Every structure is written in structure tokens, then in C-alpha cells.
Amino acid sequence: MTKKQECKKGVSEMAVFWMNEASGQMKEIVMKFIRSEKLDEAQLETLKWYMIQWIEKAAFHRPIGYRDIINVSTQEELSKYVGVLLDYGIDPF
């Protein structure tokens, strides 16, 4: 199983909101992201899949092309995308 498949599997099993995820994995990742601390590749992938599932399950108005978030390759790009989500009234954190 590839890293991307492992991350996707982990996200599909977690609760919708990161604070409700039982393992604590998402809390660590989200807090590092919010504090602008460096995420490793697996953490960045997990965060991207979390955001996709959050948009799909919690948002009434989804940005066009929101699934393209999976192509984001840096935390800086992901931060910009969070700004776009906020413009749509979607706060994943």
C-alpha cells in the first residue's frame, strides 16, 4: 500500500471533524499546521485528505475543483487554499 493510500484509508475511517478523531493523529497534524511547523510528507497528505472529506461532508457550497487540493505539494500552497475555503465560508479547522 502506498503512503497516499494509507493516508486516504486513515482519513476515511476518522470522524468528520479533526478534534473528534480518536487516535489524536489529526490533532497533532492540525496544530503543527496552525503553528506553521513543518509537516512531513505523510502528515501533509493526511491533512489534504482530511480537508477533502471535510469539504465533502460539511460544506453546502463547494469550491469548483476543490478535489485539486490533493495536488498541493507544500504547506504554503495549502495555507493559500485554506484562505479560499474561508472565502466560501468553509473552516476546516
CYANA upper distance limits for C-alpha pairs under 8 A (distance plus 0.5 A):
  1 MET  CA      5 GLN  CA      6.56
  1 MET  CA      6 GLU  CA      7.00
  2 THR  CA      6 GLU  CA      6.74
  3 LYS  CA      7 CYS  CA      6.63
  3 LYS  CA     42 ALA  CA      7.17
  4 LYS  CA      8 LYS  CA      6.57
  4 LYS  CA     42 ALA  CA      8.20
  4 LYS  CA     45 GLU  CA      7.13
  5 GLN  CA      9 LYS  CA      6.50
  6 GLU  CA     10 GLY  CA      6.68
  7 CYS  CA     11 VAL  CA      6.74
  7 CYS  CA     42 ALA  CA      7.52
  7 CYS  CA     45 GLU  CA      6.85
  7 CYS  CA     46 THR  CA      5.52
  7 CYS  CA     49 TRP  CA      7.71
  8 LYS  CA     12 SER  CA      6.65
  8 LYS  CA     46 THR  CA      7.43
  8 LYS  CA     49 TRP  CA      6.54
  9 LYS  CA     13 GLU  CA      6.97
 10 GLY  CA     14 MET  CA      7.00
 10 GLY  CA     46 THR  CA      8.19
 11 VAL  CA     46 THR  CA      7.29
 11 VAL  CA     49 TRP  CA      6.74
 11 VAL  CA     50 TYR  CA      6.23
 11 VAL  CA     53 GLN  CA      8.13
 12 SER  CA     53 GLN  CA      8.18
 14 MET  CA     21 GLU  CA      6.01
 14 MET  CA     22 ALA  CA      8.07
 15 ALA  CA     20 ASN  CA      6.28
 15 ALA  CA     21 GLU  CA      5.68
 15 ALA  CA     22 ALA  CA      8.40
 16 VAL  CA     20 ASN  CA      7.87
 16 VAL  CA     21 GLU  CA      8.26
 16 VAL  CA     53 GLN  CA      7.78
 16 VAL  CA     54 TRP  CA      6.60
 16 VAL  CA     57 LYS  CA      7.69
 16 VAL  CA     58 ALA  CA      8.50
 17 PHE  CA     21 GLU  CA      7.46
 17 PHE  CA     54 TRP  CA      7.55
 17 PHE  CA     92 PRO  CA      8.31
 18 TRP  CA     26 MET  CA      6.09
 18 TRP  CA     27 LYS  CA      6.83
 18 TRP  CA     30 VAL  CA      8.27
 18 TRP  CA     50 TYR  CA      8.29
 18 TRP  CA     93 PHE  CA      7.88
 19 MET  CA     26 MET  CA      7.86
 19 MET  CA     27 LYS  CA      6.68
 21 GLU  CA     25 GLN  CA      8.07
 21 GLU  CA     26 MET  CA      7.13
 21 GLU  CA     27 LYS  CA      8.29
 24 GLY  CA     28 GLU  CA      6.98
 25 GLN  CA     29 ILE  CA      6.90
 26 MET  CA     30 VAL  CA      6.38
 26 MET  CA     47 LEU  CA      8.13
 27 LYS  CA     31 MET  CA      6.43
 28 GLU  CA     32 LYS  CA      6.67
 29 ILE  CA     33 PHE  CA      6.69
 29 ILE  CA     39 LEU  CA      7.78
 29 ILE  CA     43 GLN  CA      6.73
 29 ILE  CA     47 LEU  CA      7.59
 30 VAL  CA     34 ILE  CA      6.57
 30 VAL  CA     47 LEU  CA      7.86
 30 VAL  CA     93 PHE  CA      7.97
 31 MET  CA     35 ARG  CA      6.59
 32 LYS  CA     36 SER  CA      6.57
 32 LYS  CA     37 GLU  CA      5.42
 32 LYS  CA     38 LYS  CA      7.54
 32 LYS  CA     39 LEU  CA      7.49
 33 PHE  CA     37 GLU  CA      6.35
 33 PHE  CA     38 LYS  CA      7.84
 33 PHE  CA     39 LEU  CA      7.52
 33 PHE  CA     75 GLN  CA      8.19
 38 LYS  CA     75 GLN  CA      8.39
 39 LEU  CA     43 GLN  CA      6.11
 39 LEU  CA     44 LEU  CA      6.36
 39 LEU  CA     75 GLN  CA      8.09
 40 ASP  CA     44 LEU  CA      6.73
 41 GLU  CA     45 GLU  CA      6.71
 42 ALA  CA     46 THR  CA      6.61
 43 GLN  CA     47 LEU  CA      6.62
 44 LEU  CA     48 LYS  CA      6.72
 44 LEU  CA     74 THR  CA      8.35
 44 LEU  CA     75 GLN  CA      7.80
 45 GLU  CA     49 TRP  CA      6.80
 45 GLU  CA     70 ILE  CA      8.11
 46 THR  CA     50 TYR  CA      6.58
 47 LEU  CA     51 MET  CA      6.67
 48 LYS  CA     52 ILE  CA      6.82
 48 LYS  CA     69 ILE  CA      7.01
 48 LYS  CA     70 ILE  CA      6.44
 48 LYS  CA     78 LEU  CA      8.44
 49 TRP  CA     53 GLN  CA      6.73
 49 TRP  CA     70 ILE  CA      7.60
 50 TYR  CA     54 TRP  CA      6.55
 51 MET  CA     55 ILE  CA      6.63
 51 MET  CA     92 PRO  CA      6.77
 52 ILE  CA     56 GLU  CA      6.68
 52 ILE  CA     66 TYR  CA      7.85
 52 ILE  CA     67 ARG  CA      6.86
 52 ILE  CA     69 ILE  CA      7.89
 53 GLN  CA     57 LYS  CA      6.48
 54 TRP  CA     58 ALA  CA      6.03
 54 TRP  CA     59 ALA  CA      7.86
 54 TRP  CA     92 PRO  CA      6.96
 55 ILE  CA     59 ALA  CA      5.54
 55 ILE  CA     62 ARG  CA      7.19
 55 ILE  CA     90 ILE  CA      7.89
 55 ILE  CA     92 PRO  CA      8.11
 56 GLU  CA     62 ARG  CA      8.15
 59 ALA  CA     90 ILE  CA      7.00
 61 HIS  CA     88 TYR  CA      7.64
 62 ARG  CA     66 TYR  CA      7.38
 62 ARG  CA     88 TYR  CA      7.99
 63 PRO  CA     85 LEU  CA      7.81
 63 PRO  CA     88 TYR  CA      7.56
 68 ASP  CA     72 VAL  CA      7.91
 69 ILE  CA     78 LEU  CA      8.05
 69 ILE  CA     81 TYR  CA      8.03
 72 VAL  CA     77 GLU  CA      6.63
 72 VAL  CA     78 LEU  CA      6.82
 73 SER  CA     77 GLU  CA      7.50
 73 SER  CA     78 LEU  CA      8.34
 74 THR  CA     78 LEU  CA      6.86
 75 GLN  CA     79 SER  CA      6.55
 76 GLU  CA     80 LYS  CA      6.93
 77 GLU  CA     81 TYR  CA      6.82
 78 LEU  CA     82 VAL  CA      6.75
 79 SER  CA     83 GLY  CA      7.07
 80 LYS  CA     84 VAL  CA      7.13
 81 TYR  CA     85 LEU  CA      6.81
 82 VAL  CA     86 LEU  CA      6.69
 82 VAL  CA     91 ASP  CA      8.17
 82 VAL  CA     92 PRO  CA      8.29
 83 GLY  CA     87 ASP  CA      6.85
 84 VAL  CA     88 TYR  CA      7.17
 85 LEU  CA     89 GLY  CA      6.94
 85 LEU  CA     90 ILE  CA      5.53
 85 LEU  CA     91 ASP  CA      7.14
 86 LEU  CA     90 ILE  CA      5.49
 86 LEU  CA     91 ASP  CA      6.14
